[in-house]
Amino acid sequence: NIWEFVFSSPEKLKFKAGQYAEWTLPLEAADSRGNRRYFTIASAPSEEDIHLGIRVNKDGSSYKRALLAMNPGDTIAISQISGDFTLPENKNKKLAFIAGGIGVTPFRSMIKSDPNRDVVLFYLAANPKAFAYKDVFENTKTIYSDKLDPEILKEYKDRMFYISGPNGMVDMYKKTLTDMGVKDIITDYF
């Protein structure tokens, strides 16, 4: 139930790796949530195409059904680029990323934009088939699992941590890291 969409744009999109945007589709009959959603831009700013990675449940919204029904040449509007879930300016800062499910999209953007940073990625998903972008992470130290043993985090507690995923997961690992004495923690909820 993980999908990636790749769009072209008539002009270069200006954003920082890890930021999100409002994505608008022209829907004839939108459900109560409407025709707009906020999603992280999964591509790196240097990539020509614009990548969007999403999870779609069986009973997905009218918006996600319309997204799945798109054909080549159909359009989507991107606006309101925002967010501070971005890389630190200090390129020597050691980083650790914890991703839950499709919460990996900002990390795809970050790793593609600066593949030489010292990063370890902890990628969590209940089903091994749910790991997206494995090809992007081939040259990044990546630990794939369904749950993360807090003991392994102690080995990396001197790093700056980024956590992205479902609310409960983000809050749990933020507390775990805070209890370990980690001071630099940045969170993003999916």
C-alpha positions in Angstrom: 0.0 0.0 0.0 3.0 2.3 -0.5 3.0 4.3 -3.7 5.4 6.7 -5.3 4.4 9.4 -7.8 6.9 11.2 -10.0 6.0 14.5 -11.5 7.7 16.9 -13.9 7.4 20.6 -13.5 7.6 23.5 -16.0 9.9 25.3 -13.5 12.4 24.3 -10.9 10.8 23.8 -7.5 12.7 25.7 -4.7 12.7 23.9 -1.3 15.0 22.4 1.3 15.4 18.7 1.7 12.8 17.5 4.3 10.2 20.2 3.7 6.6 19.6 2.8 4.1 21.3 0.5 0.4 21.5 -0.1 -0.6 19.3 -3.0 -4.0 20.2 -4.7 -5.9 18.0 -7.1 -8.9 19.1 -9.2 -11.6 16.8 -7.7 -15.2 16.7 -9.0 -16.5 15.1 -5.8 -14.3 15.5 -2.8 -15.0 13.9 0.5 -15.2 16.0 3.7 -11.4 16.3 3.8 -11.4 18.2 0.5 -9.0 18.3 -2.5 -5.8 19.4 -0.7 -3.2 17.5 1.4 0.1 18.3 3.0 2.9 15.8 2.0 6.6 15.8 2.3 8.5 16.3 -0.9 10.4 13.1 -1.2 12.8 14.3 -3.9 16.0 16.2 -3.3 16.1 19.8 -4.4 18.7 18.9 -7.0 16.6 16.2 -8.7 14.8 17.2 -11.9 11.6 15.3 -11.1 9.4 15.8 -8.0 8.8 12.7 -6.0 5.8 12.0 -3.7 5.6 8.9 -1.5 2.4 8.0 0.2 0.6 5.2 1.9 -2.9 4.4 0.7 -5.3 2.3 2.9 -8.0 0.1 1.3 -10.7 2.6 2.2 -8.6 5.6 1.1 -9.9 9.1 0.8 -11.4 10.5 -2.4 -8.1 12.5 -2.7 -5.9 9.4 -2.7 -8.2 7.5 -5.0 -8.0 10.4 -7.5 -4.2 10.4 -7.1 -4.1 6.7 -7.9 -6.3 7.3 -10.9 -4.0 9.9 -12.4 -2.7 9.4 -16.0 0.5 10.7 -17.6 -0.2 14.4 -18.5 -2.6 15.0 -15.6 -1.7 17.9 -13.3 -1.4 18.5 -9.6 -0.6 21.8 -8.0 2.1 22.3 -5.4 2.1 25.4 -3.1 2.9 26.6 0.4 6.3 24.9 0.7 7.2 25.0 4.4 8.7 23.1 7.3 11.8 23.1 9.5 12.5 19.4 9.4 15.6 20.1 7.5 19.3 19.2 7.6 21.6 21.2 10.0 23.9 23.7 8.2 26.9 22.1 9.9 27.7 19.3 7.4 30.1 17.6 10.0 27.3 17.0 12.5 26.7 13.3 12.8 23.0 12.4 12.3 20.7 9.5 13.2 17.3 9.1 11.5 14.4 7.1 12.9 11.7 6.5 10.3 8.4 4.8 10.8 6.6 3.6 7.6 6.1 6.3 5.0 7.7 8.7 7.5 10.8 7.9 5.6 10.0 10.4 2.8 11.9 13.3 4.3 14.9 11.1 4.8 14.9 10.1 1.2 15.0 13.8 0.3 17.8 14.5 2.8 20.0 11.5 1.8 19.6 12.2 -1.9 20.5 15.8 -1.4 23.6 15.2 0.7 24.7 11.5 0.4 28.1 12.2 2.0 26.8 13.1 5.5 27.6 10.7 8.4 24.1 9.2 8.8 22.6 6.1 10.3 19.0 5.3 9.4 16.8 3.2 11.6 13.8 2.3 9.4 10.8 0.7 11.1 7.9 -1.1 9.4 5.6 -3.9 10.6 5.8 -5.6 7.2 9.2 -6.0 5.4 7.3 -5.3 2.1 6.6 -1.8 3.4 10.2 -0.5 3.2 10.3 2.1 0.5 13.3 3.6 -1.2 15.8 0.8 -0.3 17.7 1.6 -3.5 18.3 5.2 -2.2 19.7 3.9 1.1 22.1 1.3 -0.4 25.2 3.5 0.6 23.8 4.6 3.9 24.1 2.6 7.1 20.5 1.4 7.5 19.0 -0.8 10.1 15.6 -2.3 9.0 13.4 -3.7 11.7 9.8 -3.9 12.9 10.8 -2.4 16.3 13.9 -0.7 17.6 15.8 -2.0 20.7 16.6 1.1 22.8 20.0 -0.5 23.6 21.2 0.0 20.1 20.4 3.7 20.3 22.9 4.2 23.1 25.6 3.5 20.6 24.5 6.6 18.7 23.4 9.0 21.5 26.1 11.6 20.6 24.3 12.2 17.3 21.6 14.7 16.3 18.4 12.6 16.0 15.5 13.2 13.5 12.3 11.1 14.1 9.5 10.9 11.5 6.5 8.7 11.5 3.2 8.0 13.3 2.6 10.2 16.4 2.8 7.4 19.0 6.1 6.1 17.5 7.6 9.6 17.4 6.6 10.4 20.9 7.9 7.0 22.2 11.4 7.3 20.7 11.6 11.0 21.6 11.0 10.0 25.2 13.5 7.1 25.0 16.2 9.4 23.6 15.5 12.2 26.1 15.8 9.7 28.9 19.2 8.7 27.5 20.3 12.3 27.6 20.1 13.1 23.9 19.7 16.8 23.5 19.3 17.3 19.7 16.0 15.8 18.7 13.9 17.0 15.8 10.5 15.5 15.1 8.0 15.3 12.3 4.6 13.6 12.5 3.0 11.5 9.7 
